[in-house]
Amino acid sequence: DIADAILVLGVLAVALALLLGTLAGVGIARLLGARIRSLAGTAKTLARGDLAARAPEHAPQELTSLGASLNAMAARLEGLVAETVSDRDRARALVASLSEGVVAVSDRGEVTVANAAAQQLLGLPRGAELLTLAELPAAVREAIDAAAPEDGADGSSEVTLPGGIEALISVAPLAKGGGVVLTMRDVTEERRL
């Protein structure tokens, strides 16, 4: 009888230990799961473009390290985006201030840049960046075709623009098949001499 009682107590002790271990395991799994979901949520927020999102840095050490790495990556991306925006704004200001006309056309035939000088030379309305290549004067389209930028070579030609403006147009391909950039200089007065 004592042996049976010890056996029953042993089985109950093992069952109790298994129950307590299971409860502890479930609790730890939920705690870690919540922390991992928090890190995953931060990663999703970053992926959506909110570079100000930061992961909580809390124990255990592996998750703290992962959160710190995620935060460092977010800070680096935020800095790179700010630098890129600053560079873009500086380039736009430079192009806008040029006295020569500058037009960029994407590989899809969309005018992505047309500074004020280009708009004036081509007789385009303000907001000409919303145009397509087909809407530019025929002489400009012909200059682009004649330059054959797909061969990687720059090309120049002299054309007559609307209003009788004589212009020297230089066409250069953008990197990696990204379209072309045209520079235009009014040479009307030079040709009259």
C-alpha positions as CSV (number, residue, x, y, z in Angstrom):
1,D,0.0,0.0,0.0
2,I,2.8,2.4,0.8
3,A,4.4,1.6,-2.6
4,D,1.1,2.3,-4.3
5,A,0.7,5.6,-2.4
6,I,4.3,6.6,-3.3
7,L,3.6,5.7,-7.0
8,V,0.4,7.7,-7.0
9,L,2.2,10.6,-5.4
10,G,5.0,10.3,-7.9
11,V,2.6,10.3,-10.8
12,L,0.7,13.3,-9.3
13,A,4.0,15.1,-8.8
14,V,5.1,14.4,-12.4
15,A,1.6,15.5,-13.7
16,L,1.8,18.7,-11.6
17,A,5.3,19.4,-12.8
18,L,4.2,18.8,-16.4
19,L,1.2,21.1,-15.9
20,L,3.3,23.8,-14.3
21,G,6.0,23.4,-17.1
22,T,3.3,23.7,-19.7
23,L,1.8,26.8,-18.2
24,A,5.2,28.4,-17.8
25,G,6.0,27.5,-21.5
26,V,2.7,28.9,-22.7
27,G,3.4,32.1,-20.7
28,I,6.9,32.5,-22.1
29,A,5.8,31.7,-25.6
30,R,3.0,34.4,-25.4
31,L,5.4,36.9,-24.0
32,L,8.0,36.2,-26.7
33,G,5.3,36.1,-29.3
34,A,4.0,39.5,-28.3
35,R,7.5,40.9,-28.4
36,I,8.2,39.3,-31.8
37,R,4.9,40.6,-33.2
38,S,5.9,44.1,-31.9
39,L,9.1,43.9,-33.9
40,A,7.2,42.5,-36.9
41,G,4.8,45.4,-36.6
42,T,7.6,47.9,-36.6
43,A,9.2,46.2,-39.7
44,K,5.8,46.5,-41.5
45,T,5.5,50.1,-40.6
46,L,8.9,50.8,-41.9
47,A,8.1,48.9,-45.1
48,R,5.1,51.1,-45.6
49,G,7.4,54.1,-45.6
50,D,7.1,55.4,-42.1
51,L,10.8,55.7,-41.4
52,A,10.2,57.4,-38.0
53,A,8.9,54.0,-36.6
54,R,11.2,52.4,-34.0
55,A,11.1,49.0,-32.4
56,P,10.9,48.7,-28.6
57,E,14.2,47.4,-27.2
58,H,13.4,45.0,-24.4
59,A,14.6,41.7,-23.1
60,P,15.6,39.0,-23.9
61,Q,18.9,40.0,-25.3
62,E,18.3,38.4,-28.8
63,L,15.2,40.5,-29.3
64,T,16.8,43.6,-27.9
65,S,19.7,43.2,-30.4
66,L,17.2,42.6,-33.2
67,G,15.2,45.7,-32.2
68,A,18.4,47.8,-32.0
69,S,19.4,46.6,-35.5
70,L,16.0,47.4,-36.9
71,N,16.2,50.9,-35.3
72,A,19.7,51.5,-36.7
73,M,18.5,50.5,-40.2
74,A,15.5,52.8,-39.9
75,A,17.6,55.7,-38.8
76,R,20.1,55.0,-41.7
77,L,17.2,54.8,-44.2
78,E,15.7,58.0,-42.9
79,G,19.0,59.8,-43.3
80,L,19.5,58.4,-46.8
81,V,16.0,59.5,-47.8
82,A,16.5,63.0,-46.4
83,E,19.9,63.2,-48.3
84,T,18.3,62.1,-51.5
85,V,15.4,64.6,-51.2
86,S,17.9,67.3,-50.5
87,D,20.0,66.3,-53.5
88,R,16.9,66.2,-55.7
89,D,15.8,69.6,-54.6
90,R,19.2,71.0,-55.2
91,A,19.3,69.5,-58.7
92,R,15.8,70.9,-59.5
93,A,16.9,74.3,-58.3
94,L,20.0,74.2,-60.5
95,V,18.0,73.0,-63.6
96,A,15.4,75.7,-63.0
97,S,18.0,78.4,-62.9
98,L,19.7,77.5,-66.2
99,S,19.2,79.9,-69.0
100,E,19.3,77.0,-71.5
101,G,16.2,74.9,-71.9
102,V,16.3,71.5,-70.3
103,V,13.8,68.8,-70.9
104,A,14.0,65.2,-69.6
105,V,11.9,62.5,-71.2
106,S,11.5,59.1,-69.6
107,D,11.8,55.8,-71.5
108,R,8.0,55.7,-71.4
109,G,7.8,59.0,-73.4
110,E,6.8,61.2,-70.4
111,V,8.3,64.6,-69.9
112,T,9.6,64.5,-66.4
113,V,11.4,67.8,-66.3
114,A,11.0,71.0,-68.4
115,N,12.6,74.1,-66.9
116,A,11.2,77.6,-67.5
117,A,13.6,78.3,-70.3
118,A,12.5,75.1,-72.2
119,Q,8.9,76.0,-71.6
120,Q,9.5,79.4,-73.1
121,L,11.5,78.1,-76.1
122,L,9.0,75.4,-76.9
123,G,6.0,77.6,-76.3
124,L,4.7,75.2,-73.6
125,P,2.3,76.1,-70.9
126,R,3.4,76.1,-67.2
127,G,3.3,72.6,-65.7
128,A,4.7,71.1,-68.9
129,E,6.1,68.3,-66.9
130,L,2.7,66.6,-67.4
131,L,3.3,66.2,-71.2
132,T,4.3,63.3,-73.3
133,L,6.9,63.2,-76.0
134,A,4.1,63.1,-78.6
135,E,3.0,66.6,-77.4
136,L,6.4,68.2,-78.0
137,P,7.0,70.0,-81.3
138,A,7.8,67.7,-84.2
139,A,11.3,69.3,-84.6
140,V,12.2,68.2,-81.0
141,R,10.9,64.6,-81.6
142,E,12.9,64.5,-84.8
143,A,16.0,65.7,-83.0
144,I,15.6,62.9,-80.4
145,D,15.2,60.3,-83.2
146,A,18.2,61.6,-85.1
147,A,20.4,61.4,-82.0
148,A,19.7,57.7,-81.6
149,P,20.3,57.8,-77.8
150,E,19.6,54.1,-77.5
151,D,23.1,53.6,-79.0
152,G,24.5,55.5,-76.0
153,A,25.8,58.4,-78.1
154,D,25.0,62.1,-77.6
155,G,23.6,64.0,-80.6
156,S,23.2,67.6,-81.5
157,S,21.1,69.2,-84.2
158,E,19.8,72.6,-85.1
159,V,16.1,73.0,-85.4
160,T,13.4,75.6,-85.9
161,L,11.0,75.8,-83.0
162,P,7.5,77.3,-82.9
163,G,7.7,81.0,-83.3
164,G,10.6,80.8,-85.7
165,I,13.2,80.3,-83.0
166,E,16.4,78.7,-84.2
167,A,17.7,76.3,-81.5
168,L,20.7,74.1,-81.0
169,I,19.4,70.9,-79.4
170,S,21.7,68.4,-77.7
171,V,20.3,65.0,-76.8
172,A,22.0,62.7,-74.3
173,P,20.8,59.3,-73.0
174,L,20.1,59.0,-69.3
175,A,21.7,56.1,-67.4
176,K,20.4,52.5,-67.9
177,G,17.9,53.3,-70.6
178,G,16.1,55.8,-68.4
179,G,15.2,58.1,-71.3
180,V,16.9,61.2,-72.6
181,V,17.7,64.7,-71.6
182,L,17.7,67.6,-74.0
183,T,19.4,70.9,-73.7
184,M,18.3,73.7,-76.0
185,R,20.0,77.0,-76.7
186,D,18.4,79.8,-78.7
187,V,20.8,80.6,-81.6
188,T,18.4,82.8,-83.6
189,E,20.5,85.9,-83.1
190,E,23.8,84.1,-83.9
191,R,22.3,82.8,-87.2
192,R,21.2,86.3,-88.2
193,L,24.7,87.6,-88.1
